[in-house]
Structure formats: C-alpha cells, structure tokens
C-alpha cells in the first residue's frame, strides 16, 4: 500500500508557485501487482493536450519508481475525491523542451481516487509529464497543472509529439489575444461581399479571417497567421494548432465597437459571417476534469 509522508519530512507545497520543497520518501510503495492499473484521467482531447503543452517548458516521458501520498491536511487546494502524491521517477525520454534534464525526477501530482477511495497504482508505470524545472533544484519539477500527468501509451506519445512539432515550428500560430476589428464590404451583386476579421495575438503577430460570399455558391472562409491575407487558403483542419487557437479562444460574440462596417446591413452581414466561422470551427471539447 502507499504510505503517507510524515509531516516532519514533507516540506510545504503550493501549486502554481516555484517554491517547491521536497524531502526523501519515508518508505517506498510496494511493487505494482499484475492487475491492470486504474486510469489517472479520461482520454485527453486535442485541446486538453494543447492546454498542457502551451505553458510547459518540458514534456517528459518518465517511469514512476516510488510513490507516497501526501496527508490530506497538508495538501492545500486538493479537490474532493482526489489524492496528492509525491513521486520519484526516472527520465525515459524528453519529448519536448530545451532544458537539460537528469535521470532522477521528483514532483507532486493530484490524481482521482477510485470507487474504494484509493489512488491509482503507479509504481513502475510510464507517464507523460507537462512541467517546468524548479530553479536551483535539479531534478525537481513543477507540473503546469496539478493533474498534468497522463498515463503513457504509444498512441498518446504519438499525439503529443505531433502536437509539440506544431508548437515548435517557426511559423506556429500564436495564441489569440482578442478581436480587434471587423469590417464587411458588399460586392456589386446582391448577396455578394467579403468580411474580414482582424485579430491580435499575445506576441503581436497579425491574424486575419476572411469570409467571401458569391450568389449561388457556398460561403468560403480562410485564416492567415501572417501579414499576408490569403483569401484562397483552405480553413484549418480540426485538431491542428491553428484550429485550436481559433475554436478554443475566439469570443462567442462580437464585442461592442469592433464592428466598423459602414451601414447597418453591413454590420449585420459581418455578425452573420462571424457566426458562420464559429459554426465551421465547431466546439472545442475538453475532457480533463
């Protein structure tokens, strides 16, 4: 069974800070039995993985070696029905990040308890961690979220490495900061026109969405994550970084003042085209609790 860490040997921990202090385990857990271990979390959606990867300085595949449960009274902010674990692990692979990492790792993670109130059996299992190194403490990691540990499997690793390749690409779409301006320009024919949506990013790079309508044809839309507006480019495919940036972070409605179209009917057309873009992007499902 998993042992609790004695209070005198467990240093104060608070999620969301870099002031992580750890002590050695009082006793290791017993070896994992032959039964399948419980799942730590539901299968992660693309948005879940992107949410974890975005703030992570390191994405690591590691094997859990020792586990101890933190006493509930010392686990500040712990959700009901969850356990906080102190884990010692061995680095198996660095999937992403440019920080040097040794073999021995230590970190805290929150995991849901099973129907019997027990945390999952993790000893000797491989996991994927989304984390930051703790300054001045080699081998200590701070997870980007209390539950930013996923049970490893080859399919998940493939999804994560593909996502990280998008994040690290020089032309990677940046995080959306807001919707700056919207304008609709009618065409010469009834029902013809184009709407452009100008967005800001957290890094200041321009983003533009264009919607074009021609009588007798389905509306077309495209997005450009550069200064060059590419009206003929196809819309981003689902479960890509460009799709994630838009589907998961565009506001659900146009804010007052951003629609600078000249006439009332043009402003209505712009609002209609914005709803069209949101419908085309679809929902941004997240499965992490």
C-alpha positions in Angstrom: 0.0 0.0 0.0 1.1 3.6 -0.4 2.5 5.3 2.7 1.8 8.8 3.8 4.7 11.1 4.1 5.3 12.1 7.7 4.6 15.8 8.4 8.1 16.4 9.7 9.6 15.2 6.5 7.2 16.8 4.0 8.0 20.4 3.1 5.4 23.0 2.4 4.0 22.8 -1.2 1.6 25.0 -3.1 0.6 24.5 -6.7 1.1 27.5 -9.0 4.5 28.6 -7.5 8.1 27.7 -8.0 8.7 27.4 -4.2 8.5 23.6 -4.2 10.3 21.9 -1.3 10.6 18.1 -1.1 12.0 15.6 1.3 13.0 12.0 0.9 10.3 9.3 1.0 9.7 7.7 4.4 9.1 4.4 2.7 8.7 3.2 -0.9 5.5 1.7 -2.1 5.3 -2.0 -2.8 5.8 -3.2 -6.3 2.8 -2.9 -8.6 0.7 -6.0 -8.8 -0.2 -7.8 -12.0 -3.7 -6.3 -12.3 -4.3 -3.5 -14.8 -3.8 -0.2 -13.0 -6.6 2.4 -12.9 -6.6 5.2 -15.3 -5.4 8.6 -14.0 -7.6 10.7 -16.2 -10.1 10.4 -19.1 -8.6 10.1 -22.6 -7.3 13.6 -23.4 -8.7 15.6 -26.3 -6.5 17.6 -28.6 -7.5 20.8 -26.7 -6.5 19.1 -23.4 -3.1 18.2 -24.7 -2.6 21.7 -26.2 -3.7 23.3 -22.9 -1.0 21.4 -21.1 1.7 21.8 -23.8 1.3 25.5 -24.2 2.8 26.5 -20.8 5.2 23.5 -20.5 8.9 24.1 -20.6 9.4 20.4 -20.6 7.4 17.4 -21.8 8.9 14.2 -20.3 8.2 10.5 -20.5 9.2 9.1 -17.2 8.8 5.8 -15.2 7.4 6.1 -11.7 9.8 4.5 -9.2 8.4 5.5 -5.7 5.1 7.0 -4.6 3.9 8.4 -1.3 0.6 10.0 -0.5 0.6 13.5 1.0 -1.6 13.7 4.1 -4.8 15.5 3.1 -4.4 18.2 5.8 -1.1 19.2 4.2 -2.4 19.2 0.6 -3.7 22.7 0.2 -6.3 23.2 -2.6 -6.8 19.4 -3.1 -10.1 18.6 -4.8 -12.6 16.3 -3.0 -12.2 12.7 -4.2 -8.5 13.3 -5.2 -5.2 12.4 -3.7 -1.9 14.3 -3.8 1.1 12.1 -4.5 4.8 12.7 -4.1 6.6 10.8 -6.8 10.1 9.9 -7.6 10.6 8.9 -11.2 13.3 8.1 -13.8 13.5 10.0 -17.1 12.9 7.8 -20.1 12.7 10.5 -22.8 12.4 14.2 -23.2 9.6 14.7 -25.8 9.8 18.5 -25.8 11.7 21.4 -24.4 15.2 22.7 -24.4 16.0 22.4 -20.8 18.7 19.9 -19.7 17.2 17.2 -17.5 18.9 14.5 -15.4 17.7 10.9 -14.9 16.2 11.3 -11.4 13.0 13.3 -11.1 10.8 14.4 -8.2 7.4 16.1 -8.4 3.9 16.3 -6.9 0.7 15.4 -8.8 -3.0 15.2 -8.0 -4.9 12.1 -9.1 -8.5 11.0 -8.7 -9.3 8.2 -6.2 -11.1 5.1 -7.3 -14.5 3.9 -6.1 -12.8 2.4 -3.0 -11.1 5.7 -2.2 -7.7 4.5 -3.3 -5.3 6.4 -5.6 -4.2 4.6 -8.7 -1.2 2.2 -8.6 1.6 3.9 -10.4 4.8 2.2 -9.4 6.8 1.1 -12.5 4.3 2.7 -14.9 5.3 5.1 -17.5 3.7 8.6 -17.6 3.9 11.8 -19.6 4.6 14.9 -17.6 4.0 18.5 -18.7 6.2 20.6 -16.4 8.7 23.3 -15.6 12.0 22.8 -13.9 12.3 24.3 -10.4 15.1 26.9 -10.3 18.1 25.9 -8.2 16.7 22.4 -7.5 18.0 19.9 -10.1 15.6 17.0 -10.7 12.6 18.8 -9.2 9.7 19.5 -11.5 6.6 21.7 -11.1 3.7 20.4 -13.2 1.9 23.0 -15.2 -1.4 21.9 -13.6 -2.0 19.8 -10.5 -3.0 16.9 -12.7 -0.6 17.4 -15.6 0.5 13.8 -15.7 -1.0 11.3 -18.2 -0.5 7.6 -18.3 1.8 6.8 -21.2 0.8 4.7 -24.2 2.3 4.7 -27.7 -0.7 6.3 -29.2 -0.7 9.1 -26.7 3.0 9.7 -27.2 2.5 9.9 -30.9 -0.3 12.5 -30.4 1.9 14.5 -28.0 5.0 14.5 -30.2 2.9 15.6 -33.3 1.4 18.4 -31.3 4.8 19.6 -30.0 6.1 19.6 -33.5 3.4 22.1 -34.4 4.1 24.2 -31.3 7.8 24.4 -32.0 7.5 25.1 -35.7 8.9 28.6 -36.6 5.6 29.6 -38.3 3.4 28.2 -35.4 0.1 30.1 -35.0 0.4 32.2 -31.8 -2.2 32.4 -29.0 -5.1 34.7 -29.8 -5.2 37.9 -27.8 -8.5 39.3 -29.0 -10.7 40.5 -31.9 -9.5 44.0 -32.9 -11.7 45.0 -35.8 -14.4 43.6 -38.1 -15.5 45.1 -41.5 -17.9 43.9 -44.2 -17.6 45.3 -47.7 -20.6 44.5 -50.0 -20.0 43.4 -53.6 -21.6 44.7 -56.8 -24.2 42.0 -56.8 -26.9 41.3 -54.3 -25.6 38.8 -51.8 -22.0 39.3 -52.8 -19.5 40.6 -50.3 -16.5 39.9 -48.1 -16.0 40.2 -44.3 -12.6 40.5 -42.7 -11.9 39.9 -39.0 -8.6 41.3 -37.7 -7.3 39.6 -34.5 -4.4 40.3 -32.2 -2.1 37.7 -30.7 -0.2 37.6 -27.4 3.0 38.1 -29.3 1.7 41.0 -31.5 1.6 39.0 -34.8 -1.4 39.8 -37.1 -4.1 37.3 -37.7 -6.9 37.8 -40.3 -10.0 35.7 -41.1 -11.8 36.3 -44.4 -15.3 35.2 -45.4 -16.3 35.6 -49.0 -19.8 35.2 -50.4 -20.9 34.9 -54.1 -24.5 34.4 -55.2 -25.2 30.8 -56.0 -22.2 29.5 -54.2 -21.5 28.3 -50.6 -19.6 30.9 -48.5 -15.8 30.4 -48.3 -13.6 31.3 -45.4 -9.9 31.3 -44.7 -7.4 32.4 -42.0 -3.9 33.9 -42.2 -1.5 33.9 -39.3 0.8 36.4 -41.1 0.7 39.9 -42.6 -0.3 38.4 -45.9 -4.1 37.8 -46.1 -4.6 34.5 -48.1 -8.2 34.5 -49.1 -7.8 31.3 -51.1 -6.2 29.2 -48.4 -8.4 26.3 -47.0 -9.7 26.7 -43.5 -7.7 25.0 -40.8 -8.5 21.3 -40.2 -9.8 20.1 -36.9 -7.2 19.1 -34.3 -4.5 21.3 -35.6 -2.8 24.1 -33.8 -4.5 26.8 -36.0 -7.9 25.2 -35.3 -7.2 25.1 -31.6 -6.2 28.8 -31.5 -9.5 29.8 -33.1 -12.0 27.3 -31.9 -11.0 27.3 -28.3 -10.3 31.1 -27.8 -12.4 33.2 -30.2 -15.1 35.1 -28.3 -18.6 33.7 -28.8 -19.9 37.1 -29.8 -18.5 40.3 -31.4 -17.8 42.9 -28.7 -19.4 46.3 -29.0 -17.3 48.7 -31.1 -15.2 46.1 -33.1 -17.7 46.0 -36.0 -16.7 49.1 -38.0 -18.8 48.2 -41.1 -20.3 51.3 -42.7 -24.0 50.6 -42.9 -26.4 48.7 -40.5 -26.9 45.9 -43.1 -23.2 45.6 -43.4 -22.8 45.2 -39.7 -25.5 42.6 -39.7 -23.7 40.7 -42.5 -20.4 40.8 -40.5 -22.2 39.4 -37.5 -23.7 36.7 -39.7 -20.3 35.8 -41.1 -18.8 35.6 -37.6 -21.4 33.1 -36.6 -20.6 31.2 -39.7 -16.9 31.0 -38.8 -17.7 29.7 -35.3 -20.1 27.1 -36.7 -17.4 25.9 -39.2 -14.8 25.7 -36.4 -17.2 23.7 -34.2 -16.9 23.0 -30.5 -13.6 22.8 -28.6 -14.1 19.6 -26.4 -12.1 19.3 -23.3 -12.2 16.1 -21.2 -9.9 16.8 -18.3 -11.8 17.4 -15.1 
